[in-house]
Amino acid sequence: MTTIHEIEQAINLLAPEDFCALRNWIAQRDAQLWDQQWESDVRAGRLDALAREALDELHRGQCYNRLIH
């Protein structure tokens, strides 16, 4: 297995266009992992309390005020 230090050294040797391609790939991979975690959290109900709180604030008319202040 390659170490982080070795990966960093290899990245430093990349041509600018290859570095750009790598950066785009990392951004896409990060978004994919984020989406997977989000979906997992939703399925497990870990966001239910936050959703209820947001809906309660919306019904009390507090969403707009919170954005302003």
Beta strands, then each sheet from edge to edge (+ up, - down):
end
